[in-house]
């Protein structure tokens, strides 16, 4: 599905979530949504929809706006405490990664690292889907740290991920340990396309 169709579908089904006048104009929506429509927003679909919108904006290279939506998801989830299981945990892990990438792409590395480190502070999830996203998050954090010159810390996170899935992460670990920069840059670029 093309980015235009994703954006249109999202705008069609969840127009009350798009609050930025710039985004609303681009999608052909009225400048302001009615208070009644805005009141129809319900959790968990609201959180899920905001996450999808943030991911779509990230994919389109609209990093500042993506970060705003992703931060709203994270804040809403954290209002109930740090999640420990289920879909809410998975969304929390993914939106933290995407927010981190959004900030780093804007040149706001410190803010990006805060988002990415949030994943590393979690207990390793038991659910397979969340576990995969958790270790992907550790690799994204390792890549960002490596890029900033914190190679020892990057290697430590890469080792955790490689212990979980050697086939997927050993090459990255070896490149970090050997000080090879090209692979890390390639990894960050490839991760950007994954989302």
C-alpha positions in Angstrom: 0.0 0.0 0.0 1.4 3.4 -0.9 2.1 6.1 1.7 -0.6 8.2 0.2 -3.1 5.4 0.7 -2.0 4.7 4.2 -2.3 8.4 5.1 -5.7 8.6 3.4 -7.0 5.5 5.1 -5.8 6.7 8.4 -7.3 10.1 7.9 -10.6 8.6 6.7 -11.0 6.3 9.7 -9.4 8.4 12.4 -9.5 12.1 11.4 -10.0 13.2 15.0 -6.4 12.1 15.7 -4.8 14.4 13.2 -4.5 17.7 15.0 -1.7 19.4 13.2 -3.2 22.0 10.8 -0.4 21.3 8.3 -1.1 17.5 8.3 -4.9 18.1 8.1 -4.4 20.4 5.1 -2.2 17.9 3.4 -4.8 15.2 3.8 -7.7 17.4 2.8 -9.3 17.5 6.2 -11.1 20.6 7.7 -8.8 22.8 9.7 -10.3 21.8 13.0 -12.2 18.7 14.1 -15.5 19.1 15.9 -15.3 18.6 19.7 -17.9 15.8 19.4 -15.6 13.9 17.0 -12.6 14.5 19.2 -14.5 13.1 22.2 -15.1 9.8 20.3 -11.5 8.9 20.7 -11.2 5.8 22.8 -8.2 3.9 24.2 -6.5 1.3 23.2 -7.5 2.0 19.6 -6.5 5.6 20.2 -3.0 4.6 21.3 -2.7 2.1 18.4 -3.9 4.7 15.9 -1.5 7.4 17.2 1.3 4.9 16.9 0.4 4.1 13.3 0.3 7.8 12.5 3.7 8.4 14.1 5.1 5.4 12.2 3.7 6.7 8.9 5.1 10.2 9.5 8.5 8.6 10.4 8.5 6.7 7.1 7.7 9.9 5.2 10.6 11.7 6.8 8.5 14.0 8.8 10.5 13.4 12.0 9.4 16.3 14.2 5.7 15.6 13.7 6.3 11.9 14.1 8.0 12.4 17.4 5.1 14.5 18.7 2.6 11.7 18.0 4.9 9.0 19.3 5.5 11.0 22.5 1.7 11.2 23.0 1.5 7.4 22.8 4.3 6.9 25.2 2.8 9.4 27.7 -0.6 7.8 27.5 0.9 4.4 28.2 3.1 5.6 31.0 0.1 7.2 32.7 -0.9 3.7 33.8 2.7 2.8 34.8 5.4 1.0 32.7 3.7 -1.9 30.9 5.0 -5.4 31.6 3.0 -7.5 29.1 0.6 -7.7 26.2 0.0 -5.4 23.3 0.5 -2.3 25.3 4.1 -3.4 26.1 4.7 -4.1 22.4 3.4 -0.7 21.3 5.5 0.9 24.1 8.7 -0.8 22.8 8.0 0.1 19.2 7.0 3.7 19.8 10.0 4.3 22.0 12.2 3.0 19.1 10.4 5.1 16.5 10.5 8.2 18.7 14.3 7.7 19.3 14.9 7.4 15.5 12.7 10.5 14.9 14.8 12.6 17.3 18.1 11.2 16.0 17.1 12.0 12.4 16.5 15.6 13.6 20.0 15.8 15.1 18.6 15.6 18.6 20.8 12.7 19.7 20.3 13.2 23.5 16.5 13.1 23.2 16.8 10.1 20.9 19.0 8.2 23.3 16.5 8.8 26.1 13.8 7.2 24.0 15.9 4.2 23.0 17.3 3.7 26.6 13.7 3.4 27.8 13.5 0.0 26.0 16.8 -1.1 27.6 15.5 -0.4 31.1 12.6 -2.9 30.6 12.7 -6.4 31.8 13.1 -8.8 28.9 9.5 -9.6 27.7 8.2 -13.2 27.9 6.0 -12.9 24.8 7.8 -13.8 21.6 6.6 -10.8 19.5 7.5 -8.3 22.2 10.8 -10.1 22.8 11.8 -9.7 19.2 11.0 -6.0 19.3 12.8 -5.6 22.6 16.1 -7.0 21.1 15.7 -5.0 17.9 15.4 -2.0 20.2 18.6 -2.9 21.9 20.4 -3.1 18.5 19.0 0.2 17.5 20.3 1.7 20.8 23.6 0.0 20.3 23.8 1.5 16.8 23.0 5.0 18.1 25.6 4.6 20.9 28.2 3.3 18.6 27.6 6.2 16.2 28.1 8.6 19.1 31.4 7.0 20.1 30.1 5.0 23.1 31.5 1.8 21.6 31.9 -0.2 24.8 28.3 0.4 25.8 27.1 -0.4 22.3 29.0 -3.7 22.4 27.3 -4.6 25.7 23.8 -4.1 24.2 24.8 -5.9 21.0 26.0 -8.9 23.1 22.7 -9.2 24.9 20.9 -9.2 21.5 23.4 -11.7 20.0 22.9 -14.0 23.0 19.2 -14.1 22.2 19.5 -14.5 18.4 23.1 -15.2 17.2 22.0 -15.7 13.6 20.4 -12.2 13.5 22.8 -10.1 15.6 26.3 -11.7 15.6 27.4 -9.8 12.5 26.5 -6.5 14.1 28.3 -7.5 17.3 31.4 -8.5 15.4 31.5 -5.2 13.5 31.1 -3.2 16.7 33.8 -5.2 18.4 36.1 -4.7 15.4 35.4 -1.0 15.1 33.9 -1.1 11.6 31.7 1.9 11.1 30.2 1.2 7.7 28.0 -1.7 9.0 26.5 0.5 11.7 25.6 3.2 9.3 24.1 0.5 7.0 22.1 -1.0 9.9 20.6 2.4 10.8 19.6 3.0 7.2 18.1 -0.4 6.9 16.2 -0.1 10.1 14.7 3.1 8.9 13.2 1.3 5.9 11.8 -1.4 8.2 9.4 1.0 9.9 
